Amino acid sequence: MTKLSLTSIAICILAIATLSAHSAEAEKPYLSVEQLRAKYADPAGRITKVGGVEVYYQDEGQGEAILMVHGSQSTLKTWDRLAPLLTKNYRVIRFDIPPQGLSGTVTDEAAARMQVTDIAEGLLKQLGVKQVTYVGVSSGGTLGVFLAAKRPDLVTRLILSNTPAATVTTDHLKPDPVFEAAQREAKEQGVQSQHFWNTFLDYFAGDPQRLNAKIREQYYDVNRRAPEKHYLQFVARVADQEKALDAMSRVTAPTLLIWGGYDALLVPASMDTLAGYLKQAQVSTIMMPDVGHYPPLEAPERFAQLVAAYIEAATPLQ
């Protein structure tokens, strides 16, 4: 697969999503945040403001707090099948990274003023959470690294799933004619169709049949939200390697890496690379060989069991 086809899992769609304003906007199947909220808001969902930015979140269950953060091009619904398995014993908090999902837009003023960790940090403060086990997938895990490095008093454990450690390269990706054709079509038409997202999820899954029609429709819908100027403002990235490596080296929280071994992008060796950069952390690793880039989506029951076991048996708080 060429670099033109997919530059990274974090921003592979962004260039298409922010095509020239001279395109015929009326022909784009965009959805407003209001339309997305009308369709996808959960009865447990709430909206608050952090630093003036609207943040859609869910806060469910009682007990030790767990913060779950999704990756790029996704939402808190990444955890829909997993969170209910943990809320009997834990307080599970999750949110849509602005301006993704059902969270609000990010203004120029907010973008100039706020840092990548501010939303997570501010939300937890509003909710009165003083300590949390942080669980993140893909770039959501990168955010956890930055937060744990900044606030070791806040993040007591770190659970990272298929999280990049270095700038993502794509030379190793295996060609897939169906996915490549869908990408060409999206580039030509200026939109990502449901077919595009089906092929995207198929490519990055260990077993595509695990990702049902509901999940696929959600990906299609949230990724046709009207283009946002500051889409990547609160997406944690490793592109600034000096900053990222510094953060990794300062993490002291016990860390569990749960890896989908069938990930086409972040292959199993990527887990070892990340573990090596977490120099001050006690790192444990678990490989899920049949799962792709999104373990919480593909294997929520198994993932929940691993999270609970790590909290309760491997790293109980003193």
C-alpha positions, 0 to 999 in steps of 0.5 A: 500500500502506498503512502498516498493511500494511508499516511497514518491511522490518526490522520489518514482521512483528514485530508479528504475531510477538509477538501477545498471549500470551493467544492459544492458543499450541498453535495456533501453528505455532512451532518451537523453536531446537532444531527449527530447528537439527535441520533447518537446521544445516550440517556447517560450522556452529558455535556459540560464545558471545559475551557469553554469547549463543549465536551460530551461525556458519560460517567457511569458506575461506582467505585475506583475511577477508570477513564477510557479514551478513544482513538482518531476518527472515533468516539466514546462509543468505542467502549459501548460494549465494554463499559457495561462489563465494568460499571458494576465495580468501577466508575467508568468515564469516557468522552468524545475528544473535541471536535469529534463525535458529539463534542462541540467545536474548537474555536481559534481562541481555544486552540491557541490557549489550550493544550492537548491534555486540558480536556481530560484533565479538566473533565476529571477535575469537574467530576471530582476525580483525584485518581484514575486508571487511564485506558486508551486505544491508538492515539487515545493511548498517546494522550494517556502517556502525555497525561501520566507524564504531566500528572503522576498524582492523577494517573495511577495506572496506564493501560494502552492498546495499539498505541504508537511509540514513534512516527507512524510509517506505512511502507510495511502495509500489505496491499489490499485492492478493495481498500485502495479502490475505496480510497481512490473513490473517496479522493475523487468524490471528496467524501467517504461513503459507507463502503469506504468505512466498511473497507477501512474497518475490514482492513484494520480488523483481525476478524471483520465479522466482529464489527457489526453493522451498527459499529460500521454505521457509527463510523460512517456517520461521525466521520461525515460531521461537517469539517472542523478547522481544529480537528486535531487540536486535542488528538495526541500525536507522536509526530513531535518525537522529541516531545513524545519520547520525553513524555514516555520517559517520564511515565512512572505509573504501572503500565499494561500494553494490550496489543492486537497482534493482527494490526496491519499498521502497528505490528507486534514489534511496535509493542516492544518499541513502546515498552522500551520507551517507557523507561521508568514504568513497570510495564506488562504486556499481553498480546491478542494475536487474533485481534486488529487495531481496535481490541476494545471494538473486536473483543470487548469481553476479553478486553474488559477481563484484562482491564479488571485483572490488571487493576485487581490482581496485578496492581492493586492500590496500597 
